[in-house]
Amino acid sequence: MSRDIELPAKLPIPKTPECDKLEVAVDKLGTQQIGAFLEWCESQNMQLCYRITEAGGMTAYGSVLLNIQQILAKYAGIDLNKVDEEKKALIKYLRDQREEDAK
């Protein structure tokens, strides 16, 4: 029987609530499959549109100007800017931890 042993970190590990949402999005919301479907739609020259109802009852459509990653993030309630900040914080943590370990 193997056990995971956690060594005490010398530096506090940064919190990553937005990155944690990514795992939930894949596991619970099926974003992997939705992304694959959206990629297929693009390969078939299909695109998402939104409806514009104009005065006089005329209906027009406009193209959604988001890429697949942005669409999925919006669907899952994920702020991609915060994800980027958290990734940078983790990279900094790893570098700082490596320097601390080298001492």
Residue pairs with C-beta under 8 A, 6 or more apart in sequence:
9 97
10 97
10 100
10 101
11 93
11 96
11 97
11 100
13 93
14 86
14 89
14 90
14 92
14 93
15 86
16 86
16 89
16 90
17 86
18 78
18 79
18 82
18 83
18 86
19 83
19 86
19 87
19 90
21 76
21 77
21 78
22 76
22 78
22 83
24 76
25 31
25 72
25 75
25 76
25 78
26 32
29 75
29 76
31 72
31 75
31 76
34 72
34 75
35 68
35 69
35 72
38 48
38 68
38 71
38 72
39 68
41 47
41 48
42 68
47 63
47 64
48 63
48 64
48 71
49 61
49 62
49 63
49 64
50 61
50 62
50 64
51 59
51 60
51 61
52 59
52 60
52 61
52 62
53 59
54 60
64 71
66 74
69 80
70 80
72 78
73 79
73 80
73 83
